[in-house]
Every structure is written in C-alpha cells, then in structure tokens.
Amino acid sequence: MWRPDLYPTKGTQPPKSLFTQEQLALTTRMAHLDSPPSSLKKPLDIESLHNNIRWSLLQDLTTSALLANPTSSQDADWLLDKDGLVHYLGRIFIPNALDLQLRILKYKYDHALAGHFGQEKMWQLIERDYFWPGL
C-alpha cells in the first residue's frame, strides 16, 4: 500500500518517514487551532503606510517644491494625486526613507495574495506601484 508520508527503501528494510515526529505533532496542532496565528489576523494597513509617505514627502527636497505649488510643475513625469501622494512615472514616489521602503517590502511580501515567487518577482510587485531612487 502506497502512503504519501513514506518513501520506499531498498531491500527488505521498512519504508522511512518523510517527517519527524516533531513536524507531525506541529502539523496536528496547527490543523486544530481555534483562531489563526496573530500574524494572519493583523490586517495590512495601507492607509497608515500612505499617511507616513505623505509626511515624508513634506520633508523630502525632491517633492517639497511640487507639494508647495503642484500646478507649476512643468514635468509631466510628476503628478500630485487627490490623496496627497506624489506619483513619478505613474507610481507612488517614496522619499529616501529606509523605514518606508522596508514597510513597503514587508507589505508586498506579507500580502496574502502575493505568494512567494522569488526576489525578482517581489521587486516586480513593488515596482508596479512604487518608485524610489535606486529601486
């Protein structure tokens, strides 16, 4: 009889288990949780992230002139949207603030629909919506 949790061995030795006893016990406990782990319950707070981006834009030399007088910008690559976010080349501009860049990376990486397809795919997901110098 074939079992998916065992792999065959040569000769007359009994099949070996693919999982350790600890792994099997953990799987059993996770299957019977009353509620999901806290990391899965916490909603992604995009509005808080965007508020932090707006605040950082005011401190940034690149965007402060645009924010002071948005109608005077002659560069079509830059746009100030109705929510107060600056877009560069159609993507939300992120000032040179490492904490914001890391939060965006975490937001995209932890998103339930993102999946985990490797580093290149992750950068493509980020570049779809956001831009920062050196991205």
N, CA, C and O atoms as a DFTB+ gen file, in Angstrom:
540 C
 N C O
     1  1       0.841      -1.177       0.000
     2  2       0.000       0.000       0.000
     3  2       0.893       1.249       0.000
     4  3       1.805       1.371       0.818
     5  1       0.620       2.161      -0.919
     6  2       1.396       3.398      -1.018
     7  2       0.874       4.442      -0.039
     8  3      -0.333       4.658       0.063
     9  1       1.802       5.096       0.691
    10  2       1.428       6.175       1.605
    11  2       2.271       7.399       1.267
    12  3       3.482       7.272       1.088
    13  1       1.662       8.587       1.174
    14  2       2.405       9.775       0.775
    15  2       3.384      10.275       1.831
    16  3       4.251      11.090       1.514
    17  1       3.276       9.815       3.075
    18  2       4.179      10.270       4.124
    19  2       5.398       9.358       4.292
    20  3       6.205       9.568       5.197
    21  1       5.536       8.354       3.432
    22  2       6.658       7.428       3.489
    23  2       7.360       7.361       2.141
    24  3       6.735       7.532       1.095
    25  1       8.655       7.112       2.177
    26  2       9.330       6.838       0.917
    27  2       9.989       5.471       1.004
    28  3      10.475       5.071       2.063
    29  1      10.002       4.756      -0.119
    30  2      10.481       3.371      -0.088
    31  2      11.999       3.302       0.093
    32  3      12.732       4.227      -0.260
    33  1      12.430       2.208       0.638
    34  2      13.860       1.934       0.781
    35  2      14.186       0.683      -0.018
    36  3      13.296      -0.046      -0.456
    37  1      15.489       0.449      -0.201
    38  2      15.917      -0.725      -0.958
    39  2      15.907      -1.960      -0.066
    40  3      16.088      -1.869       1.149
    41  1      15.700      -3.073      -0.668
    42  2      15.758      -4.339       0.050
    43  2      14.524      -4.582       0.900
    44  3      13.404      -4.223       0.540
    45  1      14.773      -5.203       2.038
    46  2      13.665      -5.585       2.905
    47  2      13.446      -4.605       4.054
    48  3      12.625      -4.856       4.936
    49  1      14.181      -3.484       4.048
    50  2      14.001      -2.505       5.123
    51  2      12.640      -1.833       5.001
    52  3      12.142      -1.613       3.897
    53  1      12.044      -1.509       6.144
    54  2      10.742      -0.832       6.097
    55  2      10.886       0.582       5.530
    56  3      11.960       1.178       5.619
    57  1       9.819       1.117       4.952
    58  2       9.891       2.480       4.402
    59  2      10.198       3.502       5.492
    60  3       9.865       3.310       6.661
    61  1      10.845       4.603       5.075
    62  2      11.198       5.659       6.019
    63  2      10.180       6.783       5.935
    64  3       9.604       7.056       4.882
    65  1       9.978       7.426       7.077
    66  2       9.040       8.536       7.147
    67  2       9.679       9.804       6.574
    68  3      10.864      10.057       6.790
    69  1       8.897      10.592       5.850
    70  2       9.376      11.861       5.315
    71  2       9.461      12.939       6.391
    72  3      10.199      13.911       6.234
    73  1       8.714      12.778       7.480
    74  2       8.606      13.806       8.508
    75  2       9.083      13.276       9.851
    76  3       8.971      12.085      10.143
    77  1       9.615      14.176      10.657
    78  2       9.989      13.804      12.014
    79  2       8.740      13.808      12.883
    80  3       7.702      14.336      12.484
    81  1       8.839      13.225      14.060
    82  2       7.707      13.210      14.983
    83  2       7.306      14.630      15.379
    84  3       6.122      14.918      15.550
    85  1       8.302      15.526      15.527
    86  2       8.023      16.918      15.896
    87  2       7.238      17.628      14.796
    88  3       6.308      18.382      15.085
    89  1       7.606      17.392      13.537
    90  2       6.902      18.014      12.422
    91  2       5.456      17.538      12.352
    92  3       4.545      18.330      12.115
    93  1       5.255      16.256      12.557
    94  2       3.896      15.720      12.533
    95  2       3.055      16.281      13.680
    96  3       1.879      16.594      13.493
    97  1       3.652      16.407      14.862
    98  2       2.925      16.949      16.014
    99  2       2.559      18.408      15.776
   100  3       1.449      18.825      16.106
   101  1       3.473      19.191      15.209
   102  2       3.198      20.596      14.928
   103  2       2.080      20.721      13.898
   104  3       1.202      21.571      14.048
   105  1       2.096      19.905      12.873
   106  2       1.056      19.933      11.856
   107  2      -0.311      19.632      12.466
   108  3      -1.305      20.274      12.126
   109  1      -0.353      18.675      13.347
   110  2      -1.613      18.323      14.002
   111  2      -2.121      19.484      14.846
   112  3      -3.314      19.786      14.822
   113  1      -1.234      20.142      15.592
   114  2      -1.646      21.282      16.417
   115  2      -2.137      22.425      15.545
   116  3      -3.151      23.043      15.871
   117  1      -1.449      22.726      14.444
   118  2      -1.836      23.827      13.563
   119  2      -3.187      23.552      12.896
   120  3      -3.939      24.485      12.616
   121  1      -3.496      22.292      12.644
   122  2      -4.756      21.956      11.992
   123  2      -5.955      22.152      12.910
   124  3      -7.085      22.274      12.436
   125  1      -5.720      22.183      14.215
   126  2      -6.826      22.283      15.162
   127  2      -6.845      23.605      15.920
   128  3      -7.430      23.686      17.000
   129  1      -6.228      24.623      15.384
   130  2      -6.246      25.930      16.035
   131  2      -7.648      26.522      15.982
   132  3      -8.336      26.413      14.967
   133  1      -8.062      27.141      17.063
   134  2      -9.365      27.805      17.090
   135  2      -9.354      29.102      16.298
   136  3     -10.368      29.497      15.722
   137  1      -8.202      29.761      16.272
   138  2      -8.088      31.005      15.517
   139  2      -6.736      31.022      14.825
   140  3      -5.805      30.347      15.264
   141  1      -6.621      31.789      13.745
   142  2      -5.350      31.825      13.033
   143  2      -4.275      32.506      13.870
   144  3      -4.597      33.266      14.784
   145  1      -2.998      32.246      13.571
   146  2      -1.921      32.931      14.282
   147  2      -2.069      34.444      14.136
   148  3      -2.653      34.928      13.167
   149  1      -1.536      35.183      15.105
   150  2      -1.701      36.642      15.115
   151  2      -1.150      37.299      13.863
   152  3      -1.666      38.333      13.437
   153  1      -0.118      36.728      13.263
   154  2       0.436      37.322      12.043
   155  2      -0.561      37.274      10.889
   156  3      -0.483      38.092       9.973
   157  1      -1.502      36.321      10.924
   158  2      -2.503      36.238       9.875
   159  2      -3.736      37.079      10.186
   160  3      -4.494      37.419       9.277
   161  1      -3.947      37.420      11.454
   162  2      -5.112      38.211      11.838
   163  2      -4.904      39.701      11.602
   164  3      -5.868      40.432      11.376
   165  1      -3.660      40.158      11.653
   166  2      -3.370      41.579      11.543
   167  2      -3.623      42.058      10.113
   168  3      -2.982      41.574       9.180
   169  1      -4.542      42.996       9.931
   170  2      -4.803      43.470       8.567
   171  2      -3.665      44.345       8.053
   172  3      -2.968      45.005       8.823
   173  1      -3.498      44.334       6.760
   174  2      -2.498      45.190       6.147
   175  2      -3.019      46.619       6.175
   176  3      -4.090      46.906       5.641
   177  1      -2.270      47.503       6.792
   178  2      -2.724      48.864       6.993
   179  2      -2.106      49.782       5.949
   180  3      -1.132      50.484       6.221
   181  1      -2.676      49.767       4.761
   182  2      -2.157      50.577       3.668
   183  2      -2.385      52.059       3.916
   184  3      -1.581      52.887       3.487
   185  1      -3.465      52.404       4.599
   186  2      -3.743      53.822       4.867
   187  2      -2.697      54.421       5.804
   188  3      -2.269      55.559       5.611
   189  1      -2.289      53.670       6.803
   190  2      -1.227      54.131       7.701
   191  2       0.085      54.301       6.941
   192  3       0.814      55.269       7.157
   193  1       0.377      53.366       6.060
   194  2       1.578      53.462       5.234
   195  2       1.533      54.717       4.366
   196  3       2.521      55.445       4.278
   197  1       0.404      54.971       3.732
   198  2       0.269      56.157       2.880
   199  2       0.345      57.446       3.692
   200  3       0.873      58.443       3.199
   201  1      -0.163      57.454       4.908
   202  2      -0.021      58.631       5.767
   203  2       1.447      58.905       6.073
   204  3       1.881      60.057       6.063
   205  1       2.208      57.851       6.344
   206  2       3.638      58.024       6.590
   207  2       4.369      58.502       5.342
   208  3       5.317      59.281       5.436
   209  1       3.939      58.044       4.188
   210  2       4.540      58.503       2.930
   211  2       4.259      59.988       2.747
   212  3       5.163      60.742       2.387
   213  1       3.018      60.427       2.988
   214  2       2.663      61.846       2.849
   215  2       3.524      62.719       3.762
   216  3       4.014      63.768       3.345
   217  1       3.701      62.287       4.992
   218  2       4.512      63.055       5.938
   219  2       5.955      63.140       5.455
   220  3       6.570      64.204       5.529
   221  1       6.499      62.031       4.963
   222  2       7.882      62.018       4.483
   223  2       8.056      62.864       3.227
   224  3       9.125      63.432       3.002
   225  1       7.016      62.950       2.412
   226  2       7.099      63.773       1.207
   227  2       7.316      65.242       1.555
   228  3       8.009      65.958       0.833
   229  1       6.723      65.691       2.661
   230  2       6.891      67.081       3.085
   231  2       8.327      67.371       3.498
   232  3       8.790      68.504       3.371
   233  1       9.035      66.363       3.990
   234  2      10.420      66.523       4.438
   235  2      11.430      66.361       3.302
   236  3      12.598      66.714       3.463
   237  1      11.001      65.840       2.176
   238  2      11.896      65.498       1.070
   239  2      12.129      66.702       0.159
   240  3      11.175      67.368      -0.244
   241  1      13.378      66.981      -0.163
   242  2      13.712      68.117      -1.024
   243  2      13.206      67.929      -2.452
   244  3      12.859      68.903      -3.120
   245  1      13.162      66.703      -2.915
   246  2      12.724      66.434      -4.282
   247  2      11.257      66.799      -4.473
   248  3      10.883      67.338      -5.514
   249  1      10.440      66.515      -3.491
   250  2       8.996      66.690      -3.649
   251  2       8.428      67.927      -2.958
   252  3       7.280      68.292      -3.207
   253  1       9.204      68.574      -2.099
   254  2       8.645      69.710      -1.345
   255  2       8.225      70.848      -2.271
   256  3       7.204      71.487      -2.017
   257  1       8.978      71.121      -3.338
   258  2       8.604      72.185      -4.281
   259  2       7.313      71.820      -5.016
   260  3       6.456      72.679      -5.224
   261  1       7.173      70.587      -5.399
   262  2       5.958      70.141      -6.082
   263  2       4.746      70.258      -5.159
   264  3       3.671      70.672      -5.594
   265  1       4.916      69.897      -3.902
   266  2       3.817      69.971      -2.950
   267  2       3.434      71.416      -2.632
   268  3       2.266      71.712      -2.377
   269  1       4.426      72.319      -2.647
   270  2       4.152      73.724      -2.354
   271  2       3.307      74.369      -3.447
   272  3       2.435      75.189      -3.160
   273  1       3.566      74.001      -4.696
   274  2       2.830      74.587      -5.811
   275  2       2.641      73.528      -6.897
   276  3       3.377      73.524      -7.884
   277  1       1.673      72.637      -6.730
   278  2       1.536      71.498      -7.653
   279  2       1.188      71.889      -9.083
   280  3       1.495      71.134     -10.006
   281  1       0.564      73.029      -9.297
   282  2       0.165      73.408     -10.657
   283  2       1.312      73.998     -11.458
   284  3       1.198      74.147     -12.675
   285  1       2.424      74.339     -10.798
   286  2       3.532      74.963     -11.518
   287  2       4.497      73.951     -12.124
   288  3       5.403      74.330     -12.867
   289  1       4.317      72.683     -11.819
   290  2       5.246      71.678     -12.323
   291  2       5.099      71.527     -13.835
   292  3       4.009      71.267     -14.344
   293  1       6.205      71.692     -14.534
   294  2       6.217      71.541     -15.989
   295  2       6.593      70.117     -16.411
   296  3       6.475      69.758     -17.582
   297  1       7.038      69.327     -15.467
   298  2       7.478      67.973     -15.763
   299  2       6.286      67.021     -15.707
   300  3       5.678      66.842     -14.652
   301  1       5.957      66.416     -16.838
   302  2       4.793      65.529     -16.925
   303  2       5.016      64.203     -16.199
   304  3       4.068      63.446     -15.988
   305  1       6.266      63.917     -15.813
   306  2       6.549      62.668     -15.105
   307  2       6.039      62.697     -13.668
   308  3       5.813      61.645     -13.069
   309  1       5.856      63.900     -13.111
   310  2       5.437      64.076     -11.721
   311  2       3.966      64.451     -11.660
   312  3       3.485      65.233     -12.481
   313  1       3.250      63.895     -10.688
   314  2       1.830      64.179     -10.518
   315  2       1.485      64.109      -9.036
   316  3       1.927      63.203      -8.329
   317  1       0.696      65.066      -8.573
   318  2       0.181      65.038      -7.212
   319  2      -1.274      64.604      -7.289
   320  3      -2.094      65.284      -7.906
   321  1      -1.604      63.463      -6.659
   322  2      -2.980      62.970      -6.756
   323  2      -3.880      63.609      -5.698
   324  3      -3.408      64.360      -4.845
   325  1      -5.165      63.311      -5.757
   326  2      -6.144      63.919      -4.863
   327  2      -5.942      63.504      -3.408
   328  3      -6.428      64.180      -2.502
   329  1      -5.233      62.403      -3.175
   330  2      -4.970      61.920      -1.820
   331  2      -3.692      62.489      -1.222
   332  3      -3.345      62.182      -0.082
   333  1      -2.989      63.319      -1.992
   334  2      -1.757      63.930      -1.490
   335  2      -0.512      63.098      -1.694
   336  3       0.534      63.398      -1.119
   337  1      -0.607      62.066      -2.498
   338  2       0.568      61.252      -2.810
   339  2       1.184      61.733      -4.119
   340  3       0.473      62.070      -5.066
   341  1       2.492      61.761      -4.159
   342  2       3.204      62.171      -5.364
   343  2       3.497      60.921      -6.187
   344  3       3.985      59.915      -5.673
   345  1       3.185      61.015      -7.475
   346  2       3.460      59.915      -8.399
   347  2       4.572      60.334      -9.350
   348  3       4.589      61.453      -9.862
   349  1       5.483      59.427      -9.569
   350  2       6.544      59.633     -10.547
   351  2       6.457      58.497     -11.550
   352  3       6.545      57.324     -11.187
   353  1       6.283      58.854     -12.809
   354  2       6.120      57.861     -13.876
   355  2       4.971      56.899     -13.580
   356  3       5.045      55.713     -13.902
   357  1       3.910      57.421     -12.964
   358  2       2.721      56.622     -12.700
   359  2       2.762      55.779     -11.450
   360  3       1.809      55.052     -11.168
   361  1       3.847      55.856     -10.687
   362  2       3.970      55.064      -9.461
   363  2       4.141      55.995      -8.266
   364  3       4.663      57.101      -8.411
   365  1       3.714      55.565      -7.110
   366  2       3.828      56.383      -5.900
   367  2       5.307      56.580      -5.575
   368  3       6.069      55.621      -5.447
   369  1       5.690      57.847      -5.446
   370  2       7.077      58.175      -5.143
   371  2       7.330      58.042      -3.643
   372  3       6.580      58.579      -2.827
   373  1       8.391      57.323      -3.294
   374  2       8.787      57.130      -1.904
   375  2      10.087      57.883      -1.682
   376  3      11.086      57.608      -2.347
   377  1      10.085      58.830      -0.753
   378  2      11.328      59.544      -0.461
   379  2      12.409      58.583       0.025
   380  3      12.139      57.419       0.323
   381  1      13.605      59.079       0.097
   382  2      14.726      58.259       0.527
   383  2      14.624      58.011       2.036
   384  3      15.382      58.579       2.823
   385  1      13.696      57.175       2.414
   386  2      13.445      56.830       3.816
   387  2      13.429      55.316       3.925
   388  3      12.478      54.661       3.499
   389  1      14.477      54.774       4.492
   390  2      14.641      53.320       4.538
   391  2      13.491      52.632       5.262
   392  3      13.079      51.540       4.870
   393  1      12.963      53.263       6.323
   394  2      11.874      52.620       7.048
   395  2      10.625      52.465       6.171
   396  3       9.929      51.454       6.263
   397  1      10.340      53.452       5.329
   398  2       9.194      53.341       4.409
   399  2       9.438      52.262       3.363
   400  3       8.545      51.477       3.044
   401  1      10.637      52.235       2.843
   402  2      10.965      51.226       1.835
   403  2      10.849      49.820       2.418
   404  3      10.358      48.911       1.749
   405  1      11.290      49.639       3.638
   406  2      11.172      48.331       4.285
   407  2       9.716      47.970       4.568
   408  3       9.328      46.809       4.437
   409  1       8.904      48.962       4.957
   410  2       7.481      48.696       5.195
   411  2       6.774      48.286       3.900
   412  3       5.914      47.405       3.908
   413  1       7.140      48.929       2.793
   414  2       6.547      48.565       1.504
   415  2       6.957      47.146       1.127
   416  3       6.139      46.356       0.658
   417  1       8.215      46.838       1.335
   418  2       8.693      45.489       1.054
   419  2       7.934      44.471       1.906
   420  3       7.510      43.430       1.403
   421  1       7.765      44.767       3.180
   422  2       7.020      43.865       4.068
   423  2       5.553      43.776       3.652
   424  3       4.968      42.693       3.659
   425  1       4.964      44.905       3.295
   426  2       3.562      44.919       2.865
   427  2       3.365      44.021       1.637
   428  3       2.435      43.216       1.593
   429  1       4.233      44.163       0.661
   430  2       4.107      43.344      -0.547
   431  2       4.434      41.881      -0.275
   432  3       3.786      40.988      -0.821
   433  1       5.426      41.634       0.558
   434  2       5.850      40.261       0.834
   435  2       4.812      39.509       1.665
   436  3       4.547      38.332       1.424
   437  1       4.226      40.202       2.648
   438  2       3.290      39.548       3.556
   439  2       1.857      39.514       3.033
   440  3       0.995      38.880       3.641
   441  1       1.599      40.173       1.939
   442  2       0.238      40.219       1.418
   443  2      -0.224      38.801       1.079
   444  3       0.510      38.023       0.469
   445  1      -1.447      38.485       1.485
   446  2      -1.970      37.126       1.319
   447  2      -2.018      36.681      -0.137
   448  3      -1.901      35.488      -0.418
   449  1      -2.185      37.609      -1.060
   450  2      -2.290      37.247      -2.472
   451  2      -0.962      37.311      -3.223
   452  3      -0.899      36.984      -4.408
   453  1       0.094      37.730      -2.537
   454  2       1.374      37.929      -3.220
   455  2       2.054      36.619      -3.584
   456  3       2.659      36.518      -4.651
   457  1       1.968      35.627      -2.731
   458  2       2.722      34.402      -2.970
   459  2       4.194      34.678      -2.729
   460  3       4.561      35.790      -2.349
   461  1       5.024      33.705      -2.940
   462  2       6.458      33.884      -2.742
   463  2       7.174      33.234      -3.922
   464  3       7.513      32.051      -3.898
   465  1       7.391      34.042      -4.947
   466  2       7.940      33.524      -6.198
   467  2       9.380      33.930      -6.427
   468  3       9.885      33.799      -7.543
   469  1      10.052      34.419      -5.403
   470  2      11.449      34.765      -5.531
   471  2      11.679      36.270      -5.539
   472  3      10.747      37.072      -5.596
   473  1      12.954      36.614      -5.478
   474  2      13.363      38.005      -5.341
   475  2      12.960      38.852      -6.550
   476  3      12.464      39.966      -6.379
   477  1      13.159      38.359      -7.732
   478  2      12.840      39.134      -8.944
   479  2      11.351      39.450      -9.018
   480  3      10.977      40.578      -9.340
   481  1      10.509      38.486      -8.731
   482  2       9.062      38.701      -8.748
   483  2       8.656      39.713      -7.673
   484  3       7.768      40.536      -7.898
   485  1       9.305      39.651      -6.508
   486  2       8.996      40.588      -5.432
   487  2       9.296      42.017      -5.877
   488  3       8.492      42.917      -5.631
   489  1      10.430      42.241      -6.522
   490  2      10.768      43.590      -6.995
   491  2       9.778      44.041      -8.067
   492  3       9.426      45.219      -8.126
   493  1       9.331      43.129      -8.903
   494  2       8.332      43.492      -9.915
   495  2       7.026      43.924      -9.264
   496  3       6.385      44.868      -9.726
   497  1       6.624      43.238      -8.194
   498  2       5.404      43.624      -7.477
   499  2       5.541      45.016      -6.869
   500  3       4.595      45.803      -6.896
   501  1       6.704      45.316      -6.327
   502  2       6.934      46.632      -5.731
   503  2       6.977      47.700      -6.813
   504  3       6.355      48.753      -6.669
   505  1       7.705      47.439      -7.895
   506  2       7.852      48.428      -8.968
   507  2       6.548      48.715      -9.695
   508  3       6.433      49.738     -10.370
   509  1       5.587      47.852      -9.574
   510  2       4.294      48.086     -10.207
   511  2       3.585      49.294      -9.596
   512  3       2.891      50.030     -10.298
   513  1       3.761      49.502      -8.273
   514  2       3.028      50.556      -7.570
   515  2       3.898      51.667      -6.998
   516  3       3.411      52.776      -6.781
   517  1       5.168      51.391      -6.752
   518  2       6.009      52.335      -6.031
   519  2       7.296      52.621      -6.793
   520  3       7.760      51.821      -7.606
   521  1       7.862      53.806      -6.495
   522  2       9.167      54.182      -7.046
   523  2       9.956      54.904      -5.965
   524  3       9.412      55.734      -5.236
   525  1      11.227      54.586      -5.867
   526  2      12.152      55.391      -5.066
   527  2      13.503      55.363      -5.743
   528  3      13.816      54.413      -6.460
   529  1      14.319      56.399      -5.526
   530  2      15.640      56.435      -6.157
   531  2      16.461      55.201      -5.788
   532  3      16.598      54.856      -4.614
   533  1      16.988      54.559      -6.789
   534  2      17.804      53.367      -6.583
   535  2      17.018      52.067      -6.567
   536  3      17.598      51.006      -6.337
   537  1      15.722      52.121      -6.803
   538  2      14.904      50.902      -6.780
   539  2      15.316      50.004      -7.897
   540  3      14.753      48.921      -8.059
